């Protein structure tokens, strides 16, 4: 099993009005990029006609068997992936990466403390091994932005190059 797995879902209804209902019925309210890339891309393009972001939806991130992002944290998935890349950039540069979840006062943190590293989204904090967590996270982000470019037809805004640059600086196993 891969250390990091992810799923990105594009919101089908116009918006989320009941977070509990949304979290309980994710498969009814999202088109998953990994399961139906073409369908999710059509949904994304359709949403762009009436919403400022076509990518409203959810990023599910797991480290091993641990979910890292709560299902009630939905927003613009491109922005979520951008913030995750930014957290990795800051972490590799200073030992601490910190951003806010797009449009919400929810912290995303990646912090090195001694020989330990923790990843936090909101109040959920998990110990991670940067030697397998960082490559897996960046691979998932790269997959998202490739889909955005190849299936949706939108530019990744330089995210692909940022990811490639980060992958070249990761600590060796």
MOLIN-V585711 format. One record per residue. PHI is phi in radians with two decimals (NA if undefined). PSI is psi in whole degrees, -180 to 180 (* if undefined). OMEGA is omega in radians with two decimals (none if undefined). Layout:
phi | psi | omega
PHI | PSI | OMEGA
PHI | PSI | OMEGA
//
This chain:
phi | psi | omega
NA | 137 | 3.09
-1.16 | 147 | -3.14
-1.12 | -41 | -3.14
-2.09 | 129 | 3.01
-2.21 | 152 | -3.13
-2.53 | 158 | 2.98
-2.43 | 140 | 3.09
-2.10 | 125 | -3.13
-2.01 | 136 | 3.08
-1.71 | 130 | -3.07
-1.17 | 129 | 3.12
-1.48 | -51 | 3.12
-1.20 | 165 | -3.11
-1.02 | -36 | 3.13
-2.79 | 175 | 3.07
-1.73 | 124 | 3.14
-1.92 | -21 | -3.12
-2.38 | 104 | -3.06
-1.06 | -40 | -3.13
-1.12 | -44 | 3.11
-1.13 | -42 | 3.11
-1.02 | -51 | -3.10
-1.12 | -31 | -3.13
-1.37 | -22 | -3.05
-2.25 | 49 | -3.08
-0.99 | -45 | -3.07
-1.18 | -20 | 3.08
-1.46 | -21 | -3.00
-1.97 | -4 | -3.10
-2.29 | 146 | 2.91
-1.79 | 121 | -3.05
-1.47 | 126 | -3.13
-1.00 | -41 | -3.07
-1.25 | -28 | -3.13
-1.55 | -36 | -3.07
-2.49 | 75 | -3.06
-1.04 | -40 | -3.13
-1.22 | -42 | 3.11
-1.12 | -42 | 3.11
-1.13 | -37 | 3.11
-1.15 | -42 | 3.09
-1.08 | -43 | 3.12
-1.07 | -45 | 3.13
-1.03 | -51 | -3.12
-1.10 | -39 | 3.11
-1.13 | -42 | 3.13
-1.10 | -32 | -3.14
-1.08 | -24 | -3.12
-1.25 | -24 | -3.10
-2.24 | -2 | -3.11
-2.28 | 149 | 3.11
-1.15 | -26 | 3.12
-2.14 | 124 | 3.05
-1.31 | -21 | -3.03
-1.65 | 27 | 3.03
-1.07 | 133 | -3.12
2.97 | -146 | -2.97
-2.45 | 139 | 2.96
-1.91 | 122 | 3.00
-1.81 | 128 | -3.11
-2.21 | 132 | 3.11
-2.22 | 145 | 3.01
-2.07 | 110 | -2.96
1.10 | -122 | 3.11
-1.76 | 2 | -3.07
-1.58 | 122 | 3.00
-1.25 | 137 | -3.07
-1.86 | -20 | -3.12
-2.20 | 124 | -3.12
-1.15 | 144 | -3.10
-1.19 | -11 | 3.10
-1.52 | 1 | 3.11
-1.66 | 75 | 3.10
-1.71 | 151 | 3.11
-3.05 | -161 | 3.09
-1.27 | 113 | -3.04
-1.09 | -34 | 3.10
-1.10 | -41 | 3.10
-1.14 | -38 | 3.10
-1.07 | -49 | -3.14
-1.10 | -38 | 3.09
-1.05 | -45 | -3.13
-1.15 | -38 | 3.10
-1.10 | -40 | 3.08
-1.10 | -43 | 3.12
-1.07 | -38 | 3.10
-1.09 | -43 | 3.13
-1.14 | -43 | 3.12
-0.99 | -50 | -3.13
-1.14 | -40 | 3.13
-1.06 | -47 | -3.12
-1.17 | -29 | -3.12
-1.42 | -40 | -2.99
-2.19 | -12 | -3.06
1.65 | -9 | 3.08
-2.45 | 124 | 3.03
-2.02 | 134 | -3.11
-2.54 | 132 | 3.06
-2.52 | 172 | 3.02
-1.84 | 144 | 3.04
-1.03 | 136 | -3.06
-0.92 | 128 | 3.05
1.22 | 8 | -3.09
-2.46 | 149 | 3.12
-1.46 | 50 | -3.09
-1.98 | 118 | -3.11
-1.29 | 144 | 2.92
-2.04 | 124 | -3.09
-2.37 | 143 | 2.98
-2.28 | 115 | -2.95
-2.29 | 129 | 3.03
-1.64 | 126 | 3.07
-2.26 | 104 | -3.08
1.11 | -124 | 3.13
-1.66 | 6 | -3.10
-1.92 | 151 | 3.03
-2.30 | 136 | 3.09
-2.09 | 149 | 3.05
-2.10 | 130 | -3.08
-2.28 | 135 | 2.92
-2.26 | 115 | -3.05
1.13 | -130 | 3.14
-1.59 | -1 | -3.11
-1.58 | 115 | -3.09
-2.10 | 132 | -3.12
-2.34 | 140 | 3.03
-1.36 | 133 | 3.14
-2.29 | 157 | 3.03
-1.74 | 113 | -3.06
-1.05 | -21 | -3.12
-1.21 | -26 | 3.05
-2.01 | -25 | -3.14
-1.20 | -50 | -3.08
-1.09 | -49 | 3.10
-1.04 | -40 | -3.14
-1.16 | -42 | 3.12
-1.11 | -46 | -3.13
-1.16 | -37 | 3.09
-1.10 | -42 | 3.11
-1.12 | -42 | 3.11
-1.11 | -43 | 3.11
-1.05 | -43 | 3.11
-1.06 | -41 | 3.13
-1.08 | -49 | -3.06
-1.24 | -27 | 2.99
-1.14 | -44 | 3.09
-1.05 | -45 | -3.14
-0.99 | -43 | 3.14
-1.28 | -52 | -3.01
-1.33 | -39 | -3.05
-1.70 | -43 | -3.11
-1.46 | -32 | -3.14
1.55 | 22 | 3.11
-1.91 | 151 | 3.09
-1.19 | 149 | 3.08
-1.47 | 2 | 3.09
1.11 | 24 | -3.12
1.60 | 0 | -3.11
-1.08 | -39 | -3.13
-1.04 | -43 | 3.12
-1.20 | -40 | 3.09
-1.03 | -44 | -3.14
-1.11 | -47 | 3.13
-1.04 | -42 | 3.12
-1.09 | -43 | 3.12
-1.15 | -41 | -3.14
-1.05 | -31 | 3.13
-1.30 | -13 | -3.11
-1.91 | 3 | -3.08
-1.16 | 147 | 3.08
-1.10 | 144 | 3.13
-1.36 | 150 | 3.08
-1.30 | * | none
//
